[in-house]
């Protein structure tokens, strides 16, 4: 399952500020896993389901866009 950047109105690009959870760590559905910045505001990315962070696709400091996958979640 993918962890994706939500659509944030008219925002076309975000910067992944930091990962709050890393590969191998367990997360619950709705738990904060990363933070992105857009237009000088920081938004929290939440896990879409419970599972283990399997892979980070976008490293800290990199730019991406709303709707893009930033990581992968391995189900329980």
N, CA, C and O of each residue as an XYZ file, in Angstrom:
304
protein
N       0.850     -1.175      0.000
C       0.000      0.000      0.000
C       0.896      1.238      0.000
O       1.927      1.276      0.671
N       0.490      2.231     -0.751
C       1.295      3.452     -0.859
C       0.914      4.488      0.194
O      -0.247      4.606      0.586
N       1.908      5.222      0.634
C       1.701      6.406      1.467
C       1.836      7.575      0.504
O       2.900      7.771     -0.084
N       0.777      8.352      0.337
C       0.766      9.410     -0.671
C       0.545     10.788     -0.062
O       0.002     10.924      1.034
N       0.976     11.797     -0.795
C       0.739     13.190     -0.416
C      -0.713     13.511     -0.755
O      -1.126     13.304     -1.896
N      -1.498     14.006      0.194
C      -2.882     14.364     -0.124
C      -2.938     15.604     -1.021
O      -1.985     16.381     -1.092
N      -4.054     15.767     -1.691
C      -4.256     16.975     -2.495
C      -4.544     18.127     -1.542
O      -5.384     18.006     -0.650
N      -3.849     19.240     -1.731
C      -3.923     20.388     -0.828
C      -4.398     21.618     -1.593
O      -3.636     22.566     -1.787
N      -5.635     21.603     -2.020
C      -6.172     22.739     -2.764
C      -5.450     22.927     -4.082
O      -5.355     21.997     -4.883
N      -4.939     24.131     -4.309
C      -4.281     24.452     -5.573
C      -2.771     24.231     -5.544
O      -2.076     24.599     -6.490
N      -2.261     23.638     -4.475
C      -0.821     23.392     -4.342
C      -0.367     22.401     -5.409
O      -0.969     21.341     -5.580
N       0.709     22.759     -6.131
C       1.229     21.898     -7.197
C       2.518     21.188     -6.820
O       2.894     20.209     -7.464
N       3.210     21.673     -5.773
C       4.480     21.071     -5.381
C       4.670     21.212     -3.880
O       4.338     22.244     -3.297
N       5.206     20.171     -3.259
C       5.506     20.193     -1.828
C       6.937     19.706     -1.614
O       7.508     19.028     -2.469
N       7.504     20.060     -0.464
C       8.818     19.558     -0.065
C       8.617     18.639      1.126
O       7.950     19.006      2.094
N       9.191     17.446      1.060
C       9.114     16.531      2.189
C      10.100     17.028      3.240
O      11.314     16.918      3.070
N       9.565     17.576      4.327
C      10.385     18.187      5.373
C      11.100     17.118      6.192
O      12.313     17.190      6.390
N      10.341     16.118      6.671
C      10.975     15.052      7.439
C      10.051     13.856      7.583
O       8.825     13.970      7.573
N      10.689     12.713      7.715
C       9.990     11.476      8.034
C       9.905     11.365      9.551
O      10.905     11.540     10.248
N       8.717     11.075     10.060
C       8.520     10.884     11.495
C       8.684      9.410     11.871
O       8.961      9.084     13.025
N       8.512      8.534     10.897
C       8.692      7.088     11.062
C       9.573      6.612      9.918
O       9.512      7.154      8.815
N      10.386      5.604     10.179
C      11.306      5.115      9.163
C      11.044      3.668      8.795
O      10.187      3.016      9.391
N      11.781      3.163      7.809
C      11.622      1.776      7.372
C      11.738      0.800      8.546
O      12.620      0.911      9.397
N      10.814     -0.153      8.552
C      10.798     -1.165      9.603
C       9.942     -0.810     10.802
O       9.627     -1.679     11.615
N       9.557      0.461     10.926
C       8.745      0.870     12.077
C       7.266      0.595     11.831
O       6.765      0.754     10.717
N       6.581      0.179     12.891
C       5.149     -0.105     12.850
C       4.370      1.195     13.023
O       4.745      2.042     13.833
N       3.283      1.355     12.259
C       2.404      2.519     12.394
C       0.951      2.058     12.424
O       0.602      1.012     11.877
N       0.130      2.843     13.062
C      -1.313      2.607     13.088
C      -1.973      3.481     12.028
O      -1.401      4.490     11.614
N      -3.158      3.106     11.589
C      -3.910      3.915     10.627
C      -4.136      5.301     11.215
O      -4.558      5.428     12.364
N      -3.858      6.335     10.435
C      -4.053      7.708     10.879
C      -2.885      8.295     11.647
O      -2.910      9.474     12.000
N      -1.861      7.492     11.913
C      -0.684      7.982     12.638
C       0.186      8.833     11.713
O       0.350      8.509     10.537
N       0.734      9.909     12.243
C       1.600     10.795     11.464
C       2.883     10.064     11.093
O       3.552      9.499     11.957
N       3.229     10.075      9.793
C       4.448      9.396      9.338
C       5.449     10.351      8.693
O       6.642     10.052      8.635
N       4.969     11.506      8.206
C       5.866     12.460      7.545
C       5.249     13.851      7.587
O       4.063     14.017      7.872
N       6.091     14.852      7.294
C       5.627     16.236      7.190
C       6.075     16.796      5.850
O       7.208     16.580      5.420
N       5.171     17.520      5.196
C       5.507     18.202      3.947
C       5.223     19.688      4.105
O       4.381     20.090      4.909
N       5.930     20.495      3.333
C       5.743     21.943      3.376
C       5.289     22.430      2.010
O       5.817     22.023      0.975
N       4.294     23.314      2.036
C       3.788     23.935      0.813
C       3.361     25.350      1.157
O       2.626     25.565      2.122
N       3.811     26.300      0.384
C       3.445     27.705      0.606
C       3.686     28.139      2.052
O       2.855     28.826      2.644
N       4.828     27.734      2.617
C       5.264     28.107      3.967
C       4.395     27.529      5.083
O       4.481     27.977      6.226
N       3.561     26.541      4.764
C       2.763     25.846      5.771
C       3.191     24.382      5.792
O       3.501     23.805      4.749
N       3.206     23.784      6.982
C       3.602     22.385      7.120
C       2.347     21.535      7.329
O       1.477     21.868      8.133
N       2.279     20.433      6.588
C       1.151     19.508      6.659
C       1.660     18.130      7.064
O       2.753     17.721      6.670
N       0.860     17.418      7.853
C       1.217     16.076      8.305
C       0.638     15.051      7.336
O      -0.514     15.158      6.915
N       1.455     14.058      6.989
C       0.992     12.934      6.172
C       0.710     11.788      7.132
O       1.552     11.448      7.963
N      -0.474     11.192      7.019
C      -0.864     10.104      7.909
C      -0.819      8.763      7.189
O      -0.997      8.690      5.973
N      -0.580      7.706      7.955
C      -0.598      6.350      7.404
C      -2.032      6.015      6.989
O      -2.965      6.246      7.758
N      -2.218      5.471      5.779
C      -3.564      5.134      5.321
C      -4.138      3.889      6.000
O      -5.349      3.672      5.982
N      -3.263      3.071      6.600
C      -3.675      1.835      7.267
C      -2.578      1.438      8.249
O      -1.489      2.011      8.243
N      -2.873      0.461      9.085
C      -1.851     -0.067      9.989
C      -0.881     -0.929      9.197
O      -1.268     -1.599      8.240
N       0.376     -0.906      9.602
C       1.374     -1.735      8.935
C       2.772     -1.268      9.271
O       2.975     -0.432     10.152
N       3.733     -1.822      8.553
C       5.140     -1.499      8.760
C       5.624     -0.674      7.571
O       5.312     -0.992      6.424
N       6.388      0.386      7.844
C       6.972      1.182      6.759
C       7.953      0.270      6.024
O       8.960     -0.149      6.593
N       7.661     -0.034      4.769
C       8.491     -0.956      3.992
C       9.570     -0.227      3.206
O      10.683     -0.727      3.048
N       9.227      0.972      2.710
C      10.170      1.674      1.832
C       9.878      3.169      1.825
O       8.720      3.587      1.834
N      10.937      3.966      1.808
C      10.840      5.415      1.643
C      11.162      5.710      0.182
O      12.249      5.383     -0.295
N      10.224      6.326     -0.526
C      10.417      6.631     -1.947
C      10.935      8.047     -2.178
O      11.630      8.307     -3.160
N      10.591      8.966     -1.264
C      11.023     10.363     -1.391
C      11.807     10.722     -0.130
O      11.238     10.740      0.962
N      13.092     11.006     -0.262
C      13.894     11.354      0.916
C      13.594     12.765      1.426
O      13.030     13.590      0.708
N      13.978     13.024      2.665
C      13.804     14.348      3.256
C      14.488     15.399      2.398
O      15.589     15.189      1.889
N      13.812     16.541      2.247
C      14.371     17.648      1.486
C      14.027     17.627      0.008
O      14.247     18.618     -0.688
N      13.489     16.513     -0.486
C      13.134     16.407     -1.906
C      11.743     16.975     -2.162
O      10.882     16.981     -1.282
N      11.548     17.448     -3.379
C      10.244     17.969     -3.797
C       9.437     16.854     -4.454
O       9.991     15.952     -5.084
N       8.119     16.936     -4.295
C       7.203     16.003     -4.931
C       5.887     16.739     -5.153
O       5.809     17.947     -4.929
N       4.869     16.034     -5.583
C       3.594     16.692     -5.882
C       2.441     15.985     -5.169
O       2.552     14.807     -4.830
N       1.351     16.688     -4.945
C       0.180     16.051     -4.346
C      -0.274     14.858     -5.193
O      -0.279     14.919     -6.422
N      -0.649     13.792     -4.522
C      -1.070     12.568     -5.189
C       0.060     11.571     -5.390
O      -0.191     10.394     -5.650
N       1.302     12.028     -5.272
C       2.459     11.152     -5.488
C       2.723     10.283     -4.260
O       2.503     10.702     -3.124
N       3.197      9.068     -4.513
C       3.584      8.164     -3.428
C       4.923      8.616     -2.860
O       5.853      8.919     -3.607
N       5.015      8.661     -1.535
C       6.284      9.024     -0.889
C       6.893      7.832     -0.154
O       8.062      7.860      0.230
N       6.089      6.787      0.037
C       6.569      5.598      0.725
C       5.628      4.431      0.512
O       4.545      4.574     -0.056
N       6.068      3.269      0.983
C       5.244      2.063      0.879
C       5.052      1.463      2.266
O       5.952      1.464      3.105
N       3.843      0.953      2.470
C       3.444      0.363      3.741
C       3.202     -1.123      3.524
O       2.504     -1.511      2.587
N       3.774     -1.950      4.381
C       3.576     -3.397      4.325
C       2.475     -3.744      5.317
O       2.611     -3.455      6.506
N       1.382     -4.360      4.856
C       0.286     -4.672      5.770
C       0.693     -5.714      6.812
O       1.665     -6.445      6.620
N      -0.053     -5.777      7.914
C       0.277     -6.737      8.984
C       0.166     -8.180      8.507
O       0.409     -9.107      9.281
